[in-house]
Amino acid sequence: MSSKKTKRVYGVQNVAKIFAVSPNASSDFLEEAIANQLFPVIKVGAQYVVTADAFDEWNIFLMLNG
């Protein structure tokens, strides 16, 4: 039997909470992240999804080097 690892993901609401901004601002930020290739973001319909690992790594890097 194989075990599957489940990856954590963040959506617009999660990113909005992390940055303490509105969902609209979070959505705009994720659009910019796609345009500037900050980290992988997937758009599914009107929804954005980013893996938590990629986002957290980028966020920590930014905090340490900001």
N, C-alpha and C positions, 0 to 999 in steps of 0.2 A: 504494500500500500504506500503510495507516495503522499508526502505532506506538502501542502501548498502554503507559501508565505503570502499573507495578505498585506499589500502595501497601503499605508495610510495616505489619504489624499485630502487636500484642502480645496474648498470651493470659495466662491466670492464672499459668502457670509463669514467663513473662517478667517480669511485674509483681512476682512473688514474688522473683525474683533481683535486680531493680532495688532493691527496698526491703529485701532481706535478711530476708524473713519467710517463713512457711510458706505453702504453696498455699491452705490454708483461710483464713488471714488475708488473703491477696491476693483471694480470691473474695469475702470479706466486704467488703473495701474497694471492689471493683468494684460490688457491690450498692449500697453507700452512694453511690458516684459516680453511679449511675443515679438513685437517689432524690433526690439533691441537685443533679443536672444539672451536675456538675463538668466533664465532657467526654463526648462521645458514646461510649456503650458498647452493643454489640450482643450480645444473648444468643441463641445458636443452640443449641437443646436445653438441655443442661446446661452448655454452654461459653460463656465470655465472650470477646469480641474487641473491642479498641479500636485505632483507627488510631494508629500510632506518632507521627505528626506531632501529633495532638491531645493525646495523653498527654504527649509531651515538652514541648510548649508550656506545658501546665498545670504540669508539674513544674518547669520553669525559672522560670515566674512565681512559683510557691510558694517556691522557693529564694531568689529575689531579694527577695521581699516578706514572707517568713515571719517 
